[in-house]
Amino acid sequence: MGLEFLSFFVEKGPLSLRDFLKCKLPLSGRGIKRVLDRGWVFLNEERIFKAGAWVFPGDKVEVLLADYGRDYEVLYKDDFLLAVSKPPFLLTNESKDSLEALLNEDGYRVRAIHRLDSETSGVTLFAKGEEVFEAFKELFKNRAIDKIYKVIAEGSVKEDLFKVDFPIEGREAITIFKVLKRAKIATYLEAKLLTGRKHQIRIHLLKKGYPVVGDKLYRKGKIEEEALRKVPRNMIHCEKISFRHPFTGEYVQIVSPLPQDFVMTLKRLF
């Protein structure tokens, strides 16, 4: 994937951010909206989403440009199940532009069993039929599916191994984290989800004081380290899912290699 990080100082103004970006970037209005929506614009080191924000002489505007495709990798398939590695910036389902829709266009005839956030990459399971869908939903409900994620968090996490037991929207949520590597400004971790709540990893790491690198929803304020501003998305990857197959009885372990942007971020930060 291509990635470019541009930095500008405002010389004349005041101007709307939209007009400033139109002058500086070879992008259409739709393209400018996309970089803003994806959180790829910073004003004085703080992420900004509003095209109508004002910029003044002396302000610093930074823009991240990245090229993400819709290519997926089939990791596992049998008569009941399809597992693919979801690329970042692709919805799992409930959209004509989702991974589920793309798979059905390619002739797989499947239904998403669970969901990864748009920016999260990695193992995603799809059922070939309603009976399969219901059987796997029951496995998830009974916590009979193991889910291992790789994640990069801001800051140097002190504990080598720790559990976060903190409810999300009034429901039990438990994550076990293990530190894999530390740097001054970031920590590389493995996360095992014992529950499956929305944004669970991001909320639990934020609760500990270590927001996920690239998080745009919960991470607020200035991001002083340029290396962290160069990260195009939240650094969460569903690396491994394992379970006892409800139809064959076999133990299945499905692994998704780290995607290119994740590997690039690891090299940059560690």
C-alpha positions in Angstrom: 0.0 0.0 0.0 1.1 3.5 -0.7 1.3 6.0 2.2 2.2 9.7 2.1 2.4 12.3 4.9 2.2 15.9 3.9 2.9 19.0 6.1 1.9 22.6 5.4 2.0 25.9 7.2 -0.8 28.3 6.6 0.5 31.6 5.1 -2.7 33.5 4.4 -6.0 33.5 6.1 -8.3 33.0 7.7 -9.5 30.3 5.4 -11.8 27.3 5.8 -10.0 24.0 6.1 -11.8 22.8 3.0 -10.6 25.8 0.9 -7.0 25.3 2.2 -7.0 21.7 1.3 -8.4 22.4 -2.1 -5.4 24.6 -2.8 -2.8 22.1 -1.5 -4.1 18.7 -2.5 -4.7 17.1 -5.9 -8.1 15.8 -4.7 -11.7 16.4 -5.6 -14.2 17.6 -3.1 -15.2 14.0 -2.5 -11.5 13.1 -2.0 -11.1 15.9 0.6 -14.3 14.6 2.4 -12.8 11.1 2.5 -9.5 12.1 4.1 -11.4 14.2 6.6 -13.9 11.4 7.4 -11.0 8.9 7.9 -9.3 11.2 10.3 -6.3 11.8 8.1 -6.1 15.6 8.6 -4.4 17.2 11.6 -4.6 20.9 12.6 -1.7 21.8 15.0 -1.2 18.1 15.8 -4.8 17.5 16.7 -7.1 15.3 14.5 -9.8 17.3 12.8 -12.9 16.2 10.9 -14.7 19.4 10.1 -14.2 20.9 6.6 -15.6 24.2 7.8 -13.0 24.7 10.6 -11.0 27.9 10.2 -7.2 27.9 9.7 -5.1 31.0 10.4 -1.6 32.1 9.4 1.0 30.1 11.3 -1.2 27.0 11.8 0.2 23.7 10.8 -1.9 21.4 8.7 -0.8 17.8 8.1 -2.5 15.3 5.8 -2.1 11.5 5.5 -2.8 10.0 2.2 -3.1 6.2 2.0 -4.2 3.8 -0.6 -6.5 0.9 0.6 -8.1 -1.7 -1.7 -10.9 -4.2 -1.3 -8.8 -7.3 -1.7 -9.6 -10.1 0.7 -7.8 -13.4 1.4 -9.6 -16.7 1.8 -8.1 -18.3 4.9 -10.4 -21.4 5.4 -13.4 -23.0 3.7 -15.5 -26.1 4.0 -19.0 -27.1 3.3 -20.3 -25.0 6.2 -18.0 -22.1 6.7 -15.9 -19.5 4.9 -13.2 -17.5 6.7 -11.5 -14.6 5.1 -9.0 -11.9 6.1 -10.9 -8.6 6.1 -9.0 -5.6 4.8 -9.1 -2.3 6.7 -11.8 0.3 5.8 -14.3 -2.2 4.6 -17.5 -2.9 6.5 -18.2 -6.5 7.4 -21.9 -6.4 6.4 -25.1 -4.4 6.2 -23.9 -2.4 3.2 -23.8 -2.8 -0.6 -20.1 -2.0 -0.3 -19.4 -4.5 2.6 -17.2 -7.6 2.6 -20.3 -9.8 2.8 -21.7 -8.1 -0.3 -18.4 -8.5 -2.1 -18.2 -12.2 -1.2 -21.7 -12.8 -2.5 -20.9 -11.0 -5.7 -18.0 -13.4 -6.1 -20.4 -16.3 -5.8 -19.9 -17.5 -2.2 -23.5 -17.1 -0.9 -22.6 -16.4 2.7 -23.7 -14.5 5.7 -21.5 -12.8 8.3 -21.5 -14.6 11.7 -19.8 -11.8 13.6 -18.5 -8.3 12.8 -15.2 -6.5 12.9 -15.1 -2.7 13.0 -14.6 -1.0 9.6 -10.9 -0.2 10.3 -10.1 -3.5 12.0 -8.5 -6.1 9.9 -8.3 -9.9 10.2 -10.2 -13.2 10.5 -13.9 -12.9 9.8 -16.3 -15.9 9.7 -19.2 -16.3 7.2 -21.8 -19.0 7.3 -23.0 -21.0 4.3 -26.6 -21.3 5.4 -29.0 -20.4 8.2 -28.3 -23.6 10.2 -24.6 -22.9 10.2 -25.2 -19.3 11.1 -27.3 -20.2 14.2 -24.8 -22.9 15.3 -21.9 -20.5 15.3 -23.9 -17.7 16.9 -24.5 -20.2 19.7 -20.7 -20.9 20.0 -20.0 -17.2 20.3 -22.8 -16.8 22.9 -21.3 -19.7 25.0 -17.8 -18.3 24.6 -16.7 -21.5 22.8 -14.7 -19.5 20.2 -11.2 -18.2 21.1 -10.3 -14.8 19.6 -6.8 -13.5 19.6 -6.0 -9.9 18.4 -2.8 -8.0 17.9 -2.9 -4.4 18.9 -0.6 -1.4 19.2 -1.3 1.1 22.0 0.1 4.5 22.8 2.6 4.7 25.7 4.8 2.2 27.4 2.5 -0.3 29.2 4.1 -1.3 32.6 2.4 -4.7 33.3 3.5 -7.7 31.3 0.1 -9.5 31.6 -3.1 -8.0 32.8 -6.9 -8.4 32.7 -9.4 -5.6 32.2 -12.9 -6.4 33.5 -14.9 -3.3 32.8 -18.6 -3.3 31.6 -19.5 -1.8 28.3 -23.0 -0.5 27.9 -24.0 -2.3 31.1 -22.8 -5.7 29.9 -19.9 -7.8 31.1 -16.7 -7.2 29.1 -13.4 -9.0 29.8 -10.1 -8.8 28.0 -6.7 -10.3 28.8 -3.7 -8.4 27.5 -0.1 -9.6 27.1 2.8 -7.3 26.3 4.9 -8.5 23.3 7.2 -5.5 22.8 7.7 -2.0 24.3 9.0 1.2 23.0 9.1 4.7 24.5 5.9 5.9 22.8 4.0 2.6 22.1 3.5 -1.0 23.2 2.7 -4.0 21.0 0.2 -6.3 22.7 -1.8 -9.5 22.3 -5.4 -9.3 23.4 -7.6 -12.3 24.1 -11.3 -11.4 24.2 -13.4 -13.4 26.7 -16.5 -11.4 25.6 -17.3 -9.6 22.4 -18.6 -6.1 23.0 -18.5 -3.3 20.6 -15.1 -1.4 20.6 -14.0 -3.7 23.5 -10.3 -3.5 23.0 -10.3 0.3 22.4 -12.4 1.0 25.5 -10.4 -1.4 27.8 -7.0 0.0 26.8 -8.3 3.5 27.1 -9.5 2.6 30.6 -5.9 1.6 31.5 -4.6 4.9 30.0 -3.2 3.5 26.8 -5.4 4.4 23.8 -5.0 2.3 20.7 -2.7 3.9 18.1 -4.7 5.4 15.3 -8.0 5.4 17.2 -10.2 8.3 16.1 -13.2 7.8 18.3 -12.0 7.7 21.9 -8.5 9.3 21.5 -8.9 13.0 22.1 -6.5 16.0 22.0 -3.1 16.6 20.5 -0.9 13.7 19.2 2.5 15.2 19.8 4.6 12.3 18.2 4.7 12.6 14.5 5.2 8.8 14.1 1.8 8.3 15.8 0.1 10.8 13.5 1.4 8.9 10.5 -0.7 5.8 11.4 -3.8 5.6 9.0 -6.2 3.6 11.1 -6.6 1.9 14.5 -3.9 -0.7 14.9 -6.1 -3.7 15.7 -5.9 -7.0 13.9 -7.9 -10.1 14.5 -5.0 -12.6 14.1 -6.5 -15.9 15.2 -9.9 -17.6 15.8 -10.2 -21.2 17.0 -13.0 -23.5 17.9 -14.4 -27.0 17.9 -16.3 -27.3 14.6 -20.0 -27.9 15.4 -20.6 -30.0 12.3 -17.4 -32.0 11.8 -16.1 -32.1 15.4 -12.6 -31.1 14.3 -10.6 -28.5 16.2 -10.1 -25.6 13.8 -7.6 -22.7 14.1 -7.7 -19.9 11.5 -4.8 -17.5 11.3 -4.6 -14.2 9.4 -1.1 -12.7 8.9 -0.5 -9.1 9.9 -1.4 -6.8 7.0 1.1 -4.5 5.4 0.1 -1.3 7.1 0.3 -3.0 10.5 3.8 -4.4 9.7 4.9 -0.9 8.5 3.7 0.6 11.8 5.5 -1.9 13.8 8.8 -1.2 12.0 8.2 2.6 12.4 7.5 2.5 16.1 9.7 -0.4 17.3 
